[in-house]
Amino acid sequence: MSSLEERVEYLEKLVYTQTQRIELLANLVDKVSEDYIDNANDIMNNDTELDHQCDITNASKIDDCNITIEFGYGSNRDMQTFSFPSVSDGVGEAVLKFINDSFTNGKTILDFLRESDFHSKDDVDIPTNETVQNAKNNIQ
């Protein structure tokens, strides 16, 4: 059986090595956290810069919208689909206004809104000339 002194010495070494491992892990977590924060900041900074361009107007834009128009079987554009994946808010707002102004049956674009937890018909505005201009000028 080992002496008490040997056991204490063994436990001291064990505690020392475990402390080193904990410090190593803590430093690793700090580094990962710093990298994550730096990466998140880079994403936020790049996302808010006007370095993206609208596919239709080439205007600089902050946010984008996606427009997809699908034609069904038997239409003039039989089974054709047009996707505009990176369109400025101004173009998107102008398209909504055009569609809304084209209704002749009493409906509005709100009748076609896909409601979610974020938006319902009660909190979505009908597009106007003012909202189109605000969207074109990145005024929210």
Buried (B, 14 or more C-beta within 10 A) or exposed (E): EEEEEEEEEEEEEEEEEEEEEEEEEEEEEEEEEEEEEEEEEEEEEEEEEEEBBBBBBEBEBBEBBEBEEEEEEEEEEEEEEEEBEBBBBBBBBBBBBEEBEEEEEEEBBBEEEEEEEEEEEEEEEEBEEEBBEBBBEBEE
